[in-house]
Amino acid sequence: MMADKPEPPYEIPESELHPSLLVRAVLWTCGSIALLLGIIGIFLPGLPTTPFVLVAAACYARASEPFYRWLIGNPTFGPLIIEWRRHHSMPFRIKLIAITLMSLTICVSIWSFSGRPWLQGLLAFIGISTALVLWRIPSRDHYAARDRSDSAG
């Protein structure tokens, strides 16, 4: 069986612009808001970055070719978006970083709300639920490395 050729890391998946100018304007606005929230999420504990950036990419792909190409070409967000658009997967390293950082920030938040057990429970529920959703997203690079090590042994 032939091995798959490695894909170029920055090959841009095609955008599919919506024919309506009004819909494109709404999508561009939603994409810009999502991107802003994603950028804020980098610095604000508890606000996720990845889902907002993926929403922004989806909106820009239907609304604006230049903004879509700019976001895809971004060295921080581009590879993650391309991986999601091509394979609906997430790099394993990014998944571990996201779950670890989210867990740390939620633990600090739970500790800081020590007088409000209902809020602590809500934060714990949100953290566990989000971690489970993230963990269930496939990681092609993790499974490929595991398969290579199994076949070598």
C-alpha positions in Angstrom: 0.0 0.0 0.0 1.4 3.4 -0.9 2.1 5.9 1.8 0.3 9.2 1.6 2.4 12.1 0.4 2.8 14.8 3.0 0.6 17.8 2.3 2.1 21.3 1.8 1.6 23.0 5.2 0.2 26.3 3.8 -1.8 25.2 0.8 -5.0 27.2 1.2 -8.3 25.4 0.9 -10.7 27.2 -1.5 -13.1 29.8 -0.3 -16.7 29.7 -1.6 -18.0 33.3 -1.6 -21.8 33.7 -1.1 -23.5 35.3 -4.1 -25.5 37.9 -2.0 -23.6 41.0 -1.0 -25.8 41.5 2.1 -25.1 38.0 3.3 -21.4 38.5 2.7 -21.5 41.7 4.8 -23.3 39.9 7.6 -20.8 37.0 7.4 -17.8 39.4 7.4 -19.2 41.2 10.5 -19.8 37.9 12.3 -16.3 36.7 11.3 -14.7 39.9 12.5 -16.5 39.7 15.9 -15.5 36.0 16.2 -11.9 36.8 15.4 -11.9 39.6 17.9 -13.3 37.3 20.6 -10.7 34.7 19.6 -7.8 37.2 20.0 -9.2 38.4 23.4 -9.4 34.7 24.4 -5.6 34.4 24.0 -5.3 36.8 27.0 -8.5 36.3 28.9 -8.7 33.0 30.9 -11.8 31.0 30.2 -12.6 32.5 26.8 -11.7 29.9 24.1 -9.6 31.0 21.2 -9.8 28.1 18.7 -13.6 27.8 18.2 -13.8 31.6 17.6 -11.0 31.5 15.1 -12.6 28.6 13.3 -15.9 30.4 13.1 -14.1 33.5 11.8 -12.4 31.4 9.1 -15.7 29.8 8.1 -17.4 33.3 7.9 -14.5 34.8 5.9 -14.4 31.8 3.5 -18.0 32.8 2.5 -17.6 36.6 2.8 -14.2 37.9 1.8 -11.4 36.3 -0.1 -8.7 38.8 1.1 -9.6 38.3 4.8 -9.9 34.6 4.4 -6.4 34.4 2.8 -5.0 36.7 5.4 -6.3 34.5 8.2 -5.2 31.3 6.6 -1.8 32.8 6.0 -1.4 33.7 9.6 1.5 31.6 11.1 -0.4 31.1 14.4 -3.9 30.4 13.2 -3.4 29.3 9.6 -2.1 25.7 10.2 -4.9 25.0 12.7 -7.6 26.3 10.3 -6.2 24.4 7.4 -6.1 21.1 9.4 -9.7 21.6 10.5 -10.9 22.5 6.9 -9.1 19.6 5.3 -9.6 16.8 7.9 -11.8 18.0 10.7 -9.0 17.3 13.1 -6.8 19.2 15.5 -3.0 18.8 16.1 -2.5 16.7 19.2 0.0 19.2 20.7 -2.5 22.1 20.3 -5.2 20.0 21.9 -3.0 19.2 24.9 -2.0 22.9 25.3 -5.6 24.0 25.1 -6.9 21.5 27.6 -4.0 22.2 30.0 -4.3 26.0 29.9 -8.0 25.8 30.1 -7.8 23.5 33.1 -5.3 25.7 34.9 -7.4 28.9 34.3 -10.6 27.2 35.4 -8.9 25.8 38.5 -7.7 29.3 39.4 -11.2 30.7 38.7 -12.8 28.0 40.9 -10.3 28.8 43.7 -11.1 32.5 43.4 -14.8 31.9 43.8 -14.4 30.0 47.1 -17.5 31.5 48.6 -19.9 30.5 45.8 -20.2 26.8 45.5 -22.8 27.0 42.8 -20.5 29.0 40.6 -17.6 26.7 41.3 -19.8 23.7 40.2 -20.8 25.5 37.1 -17.2 26.3 36.2 -16.1 22.7 36.9 -19.0 21.5 34.7 -18.0 23.9 31.8 -14.3 22.9 32.1 -14.9 19.2 32.1 -17.5 19.4 29.3 -15.2 21.5 27.1 -12.2 19.3 27.8 -14.2 16.2 26.8 -15.3 17.9 23.6 -11.7 18.9 22.8 -10.4 15.4 23.6 -12.9 13.8 21.2 -11.7 15.8 18.2 -9.5 13.6 16.2 -5.7 14.3 16.0 -4.2 12.9 12.8 -0.6 13.5 13.9 -1.1 11.6 17.2 -2.6 8.5 15.6 0.0 8.5 12.7 2.8 8.6 15.3 1.2 5.8 17.3 0.7 3.6 14.2 4.3 4.1 13.2 5.6 3.1 16.6 3.3 0.0 16.6 4.5 -1.2 13.2 8.2 -0.6 14.2 7.9 -2.8 17.3 
